[in-house]
């Protein structure tokens, strides 16, 4: 029982960052119909920016998290303007291929720039876990969960309460009608991709210090982001949050009670199962087609 | 491209080991040939059914592992105190097993994944390869996990009068790959020119319309996947017996991406596309070797892929064919299919 409680706590921490990753990816798909293969690379980018700022430039840890997120936003905007804007009329498969090409470039540029050795990001947090009865958790992880939850809340407020958010939701529902109503769809796309990328970079900057930072760290994470989004239904924002936590718990409990070696495989098996039994995703309402 | 040109190409290739018996050149050509076979099989899905399957390395890896394990033999526990044991078999049995196992998984994936389309399909195919990689990494009793399967015997061929001959030398391996590649090409050509191929193209162009004229969409998609997986399994088997060591990295996404780039560059949905693209990308790494680090090479791949999709979306072969003097071409299959009955 105590062990289960511990797994619950770990799963929640993991799920928070997964939700951040998933919500960015699903937003980009929902608004732009783009399957974003660079998402995992943006995550890696965020982690390396945090590393570079903290370890090499000795910037304050908390400030560098903010800066890493901002740099992720900027890189996302750049990718949208250079690659996606000219491809707006292209079919979804061609765009996917372009994004795979971009992911190849980003990953190998990272490998070239930083080398293949994994890096450790120093943090101001104590290495001794906080103990609450049967459960113990590292202060850093608690901080990560807190920031992830805050970012999710800020993102939700942005979407619900601001004009930009309304424009984004309108484009999400019907791009053509939105543009007739005076929404500048092009800029909504740029903003969406930038925000989604910024969230991925934030997730990377947050998890980088928890684990190690390495050039290939985005590979598995990018695929997991897809898993999260498929679980919730592509383009479904609450679904991505639920999917993020679902994946966090499945990995944590599966890894703890079934097999730790297959920990990373549970997510993928879960997707295959979900698609076999309920192809529209766990929380999606309408039937999926193309 | 005409059949005469095709046979000339095969003959020229077959003469390479005689005219130019450099072991380095041959080994580069042999590995390029193995990936060209993979690209030919991927083209059947990507080019003719229009389904962007990004788990193709799964079939390649399954073929490699199945073939290697059958020819090495294994002895594993399968639960309930039972053991499954297989003595080492001749390599050609392994080769057939590689094709069969990959084809069987192709059927499974097809049944499962074609319930959905578009982005969902793509993600399932990627996950499929990932799960297999995890299994290969962790089922150490069977696959040796990250320690890799070593000592895989070289390919062998049964020749009349000489019995089973192991193919140790570079020219022999090259000819084997060329032979299998030619067979794969002919098989794919046969399929796409048959009723199955016409059905595939019809549903690529307009699935709803194809369904309305009575084409059993899932049925044909599964057939294409099984064939494609089987050929990819054959390529994987050749790979295993050629490099003679395999590890779970054969399931990596990057191998799928390599094959995708080959097909896209050459021209998806054309018979010669994967061959042309495969020659370019199969030989380029070795031409660049020494002059650029591998990261730079991958960056170049990525940039090239972006530029091709943006500016030459149909690939090299259709672009070159467009420059050649126009000949009478048969009407596209879709036009033939939707013609009103007299």
Contacts between the chains, C-beta under 8 A, distances in Angstrom:
chain1	res1	chain2	res2	distance
A	29	B	119	6.9
A	35	B	119	4.7
A	35	B	122	6.6
A	35	B	123	7.9
A	83	B	306	6.7
A	86	B	310	6.6
A	87	B	310	7.0
A	90	B	309	7.9
A	90	B	313	7.8
A	92	B	118	6.1
A	92	B	119	6.7
A	93	B	50	7.8
A	93	B	52	4.7
A	94	B	309	5.2
A	94	B	313	6.2
A	96	B	52	6.3
A	96	B	119	7.7
A	96	B	122	6.6
A	97	B	52	7.9
A	97	B	260	7.1
A	97	B	264	6.4
A	97	B	305	6.4
A	97	B	309	4.8
A	98	B	305	7.5
A	98	B	306	5.2
A	98	B	309	5.1
A	98	B	310	6.8
A	100	B	257	6.1
A	100	B	260	7.4
A	100	B	302	7.9
A	100	B	305	6.9
A	101	B	301	7.7
A	101	B	302	4.3
A	101	B	303	7.0
A	101	B	304	7.7
A	101	B	305	3.6
A	101	B	306	4.0
A	101	B	309	7.2
A	102	B	302	6.7
A	102	B	306	6.5
A	103	B	302	7.4
A	104	B	257	6.8
A	104	B	298	5.5
A	104	B	299	7.2
A	104	B	301	5.9
A	104	B	302	3.3
A	104	B	305	7.1
A	105	B	298	7.9
A	105	B	299	5.2
A	105	B	302	3.8
A	105	B	303	6.1
A	105	B	306	7.7
A	107	B	298	7.7
A	108	B	295	4.3
A	108	B	296	7.6
A	108	B	298	4.1
A	108	B	299	4.9
A	108	B	302	7.1
A	109	B	295	7.4
A	109	B	299	6.1
A	111	B	295	4.9
A	112	B	293	7.0
A	112	B	295	4.1
A	112	B	296	7.0
A	112	B	299	7.5
A	219	B	253	7.0
A	223	B	126	6.2
A	223	B	127	7.0
A	223	B	130	5.9
A	226	B	123	4.7
A	226	B	126	7.0
A	226	B	127	7.6
A	227	B	123	7.8
A	227	B	127	6.9
A	230	B	120	6.6
A	230	B	123	5.5
A	234	B	119	5.9
A	234	B	120	7.0
A	259	B	138	7.8
A	261	B	137	7.7
A	261	B	138	4.2
A	262	B	134	6.0
A	262	B	138	5.9
A	264	B	134	6.2
A	265	B	130	7.5
A	265	B	131	5.5
A	265	B	134	3.7
A	265	B	135	7.3
A	265	B	138	7.8
A	268	B	127	4.1
A	268	B	128	7.9
A	268	B	130	5.0
A	268	B	131	4.7
A	268	B	134	7.5
A	269	B	131	6.1
A	271	B	123	7.2
A	271	B	124	7.0
A	271	B	127	5.2
A	272	B	112	6.6
A	272	B	124	6.6
A	272	B	127	6.1
A	272	B	128	7.1
A	272	B	131	7.1
A	275	B	112	7.1
A	275	B	113	7.8
A	275	B	115	6.8
A	275	B	116	6.3
A	275	B	120	6.9
A	275	B	124	5.8
A	276	B	112	5.7
A	276	B	115	7.5
A	279	B	115	5.2
A	279	B	116	5.3
A	279	B	120	7.3
A	288	B	116	6.2
A	288	B	120	6.2
A	289	B	117	6.6
A	289	B	118	7.9
A	290	B	117	5.3
A	290	B	118	4.7
